[in-house]
Amino acid sequence: MGTTTQMRKASSNPCCGLFLLLLVLQFISRISAIRKDPGFLERHACRNTVQGRYLLCDDNGHVCDAFSLDPLSHCCPETGERFSCYGCNLFSRCCNSYESCVSCCLDPSRTHEDEVMNVKIAKPSTAGTYASVFDFCAGRCRHSSESVVHENAYISEFHHCFSVPSNSSGASDKLAEAHLAGINVIVGRQGEPCDSVCKSVGQSCVPSKLSLLNQCEIMQKYMSCKGACLASDGADQPAEVAEDAPRHLNPGACLYTQTQSLLSCDGSHRHTRRLCPCA
């Protein structure tokens, strides 16, 4: 009887009622905190390139070695560089490493989802399209008809390419053509520098446009490139090696430089014909 009376007094007391309410809220918050424990959260699982001998690239664009891969999520550590283009020629969009190619390709500023999702996986019209940007990058970097010559040899050591196929949208070609608007692209005579080539038509060489010509896709439009397209270093590039050049110089091959700082309007070589931007 006495206990019942005390409980009635407590319920009628505003202070006691507030105390009980706070106690209940504290208990509920503890339950909520337990439910938010990271251990109960679903882990994000990454897809990765898997087959790399030394490196892997996950679908977040991170490159790492197999030993640093998270065994549960299959993701690379996020501490390293994301969207790495190490060993890539950003003008031709080709890399000398498969994993770097995939990582560079995943960069949204270089690969637009609305473009690649319409690209056919194979040539037949019945072929499907890629399910994601990662699928496009992983597949495109692994095999690309644009990186081979005569279907049995690579154009250059940069044979992992992620550009959109020219027969699907022509995006790469249109972009290059847009930047070359107002420029006359002229093939010079053997051993002649671009300064002389452009001067012979009453124009001047435009040094800032040499980088646009310094890629295989563009050179193959203006030159035969019978001896493939090879990476080299020289102030006379981009250029094509003359057919009568010594064999060790790869007669008929087109050459592009990997060192952009070497691009020059006054460079020349007695065994090459330069591709020159004139205006």
Secondary structure, DSSP 8 states (H G I E B T S, - for coil): -HHHHHHHHHHH-HHHHHHHHHHHHHHHHHHHHHHT-GGGS------B----SSEEEBTTSBEEEGGGS-TTT----TTS-BS--TTEETTTTEESSHHHHHHHHT-TTTS-HHHHTTSBSSSSTT--B-SSHHHHHHHHHH--GGGEETTTEESSS--EE-S--TTTT-HHHHHHHHHTTT-EEEE--TT--HHHHHHTTT--B-GGGHHHHSSHHHHHHHS--TT-EEEE--TT-SEEE-TTS-GGG-TT-EEEES-GGG--SS---TTEEEEEEE-
